[in-house]
Amino acid sequence: MALEIVTPTFFIFWFGLGGIAAALVAYFVGNTIWELVTFIVVSSILVLLTRPLVNKMTGGQPRKINVDEIIGKKALVIEEIDNKSGKGIVKINGDTWRAFSVNDEVKIKKGEYVKILRVEGAHLVVEKHENRETDG
C-alpha cells in the first residue's frame, strides 16, 4: 500500500486491502487456501467496484496520443536531462514525458528546448535544439 504513494494511479491500494483481509483470515482461521481465496476475492471486488468511480472522479480515461505526431517536434525541458542520473522530463502539447538524451555525455538544462527523435516505451529520446521557438 505504501507503493501507492509513488504511483499516479489508485490501483495497488486495493490489493493492500485484500492482503489485510487475508491477514485477518490467517489470524482467525489459519488456512492458506482460505487466505489466498480471501485475498483474490476481496482484491477483485474492490478493483471491479471502484474502478468506474475512480475514472469518474479523475475525468475518465486519459487522452490518447499518437506518438508519431510528436516525433520531430520541439519540447521544453522542465527537469534537467541527465542520462547518467536517470533524470529528465520534457513538456510537449501540455503533456509531460520522461526523456533521455540521445548522447549519454550531454546534459540538457531546464528551460532549454529539445527535438524529439523517437519514442521508446514510455519515454522520449531527444537531442538539444538550438532554436528557442517551439512547435509544442
C-alpha positions in Angstrom: 0.0 0.0 0.0 3.0 2.3 0.6 3.9 1.8 -3.1 0.7 3.7 -4.0 2.4 6.9 -2.8 4.8 6.9 -5.8 2.3 5.7 -8.5 0.0 8.1 -10.3 -3.0 5.6 -10.2 -5.1 4.5 -7.4 -4.9 0.7 -8.1 -2.4 -1.0 -5.9 -4.2 0.1 -2.8 -7.0 -2.4 -3.3 -4.5 -5.3 -3.3 -3.2 -4.0 0.0 -6.7 -4.1 1.5 -7.0 -7.6 0.1 -3.8 -8.5 1.9 -5.1 -7.1 5.1 -8.3 -9.2 4.7 -6.2 -12.3 4.1 -4.1 -11.5 7.2 -7.2 -11.4 9.3 -8.3 -14.8 7.9 -4.8 -16.1 8.7 -5.1 -14.9 12.2 -8.6 -16.3 12.9 -8.7 -19.4 10.5 -5.0 -20.2 9.8 -5.8 -22.0 6.5 -3.6 -21.0 3.5 -6.2 -21.8 0.9 -8.8 -19.6 2.7 -6.2 -16.8 2.9 -5.5 -17.0 -0.8 -9.2 -17.1 -1.7 -9.9 -14.1 0.5 -7.1 -12.1 -1.0 -8.2 -12.8 -4.6 -11.9 -12.2 -3.9 -11.6 -9.0 -1.8 -9.0 -7.5 -4.2 -11.0 -8.4 -7.3 -14.3 -7.0 -5.9 -12.6 -3.7 -4.8 -10.9 -3.2 -8.1 -14.1 -4.0 -10.1 -16.4 -1.9 -8.0 -14.2 1.1 -7.5 -12.6 1.4 -11.0 -15.7 3.2 -12.6 -15.9 5.5 -9.6 -12.2 6.5 -9.8 -12.5 7.0 -13.6 -15.5 9.3 -13.0 -13.6 11.3 -10.3 -10.5 11.7 -12.4 -12.3 12.7 -15.6 -12.3 9.4 -17.4 -9.7 7.8 -19.5 -6.5 9.9 -20.3 -6.3 11.5 -23.7 -4.8 9.1 -26.2 -1.9 10.3 -28.2 -0.4 9.1 -31.5 3.2 9.0 -30.6 4.2 9.5 -34.3 2.7 13.0 -34.2 5.3 14.3 -31.7 8.4 12.9 -33.4 10.4 15.7 -34.9 8.7 18.3 -32.7 10.3 20.6 -30.1 9.7 20.2 -26.4 10.6 22.3 -23.3 12.8 20.7 -20.7 11.2 21.1 -17.3 13.7 18.9 -15.4 17.3 18.7 -16.4 18.0 15.8 -18.7 21.0 13.7 -17.4 21.2 10.1 -18.6 23.8 9.2 -16.0 21.5 10.0 -13.1 18.3 8.9 -14.9 16.7 12.3 -14.7 14.8 14.3 -17.3 11.3 15.5 -18.0 10.0 17.5 -21.0 6.7 19.1 -21.8 5.0 19.0 -25.2 1.4 19.7 -26.2 0.6 20.1 -22.4 1.8 16.6 -21.7 4.9 15.7 -19.6 7.2 12.9 -20.7 10.3 11.2 -19.2 13.2 12.0 -21.6 16.7 10.8 -22.3 19.3 12.4 -24.4 20.5 10.6 -27.5 24.0 11.3 -26.2 24.8 10.0 -22.7 27.5 12.6 -22.2 25.2 15.6 -22.9 23.2 17.2 -20.1 20.3 19.4 -21.2 19.4 22.2 -18.7 15.9 23.1 -17.5 14.3 25.8 -19.8 16.1 24.7 -22.9 14.4 23.1 -25.9 14.9 19.7 -27.4 13.9 17.9 -30.6 12.1 14.6 -30.2 13.9 11.9 -32.1 11.9 8.8 -31.2 9.6 7.3 -28.6 10.9 4.2 -26.7 8.2 2.8 -24.5 7.1 5.5 -22.1 9.9 7.9 -22.6 11.3 10.1 -25.4 14.8 10.1 -26.9 15.8 13.7 -27.6 18.6 16.0 -28.7 19.4 19.5 -27.8 17.7 22.1 -30.1 19.4 25.5 -30.6 16.3 27.4 -31.8 14.2 28.8 -28.9 10.9 28.6 -30.8 8.7 25.7 -30.1 6.1 23.7 -32.0 4.6 22.2 -28.9 
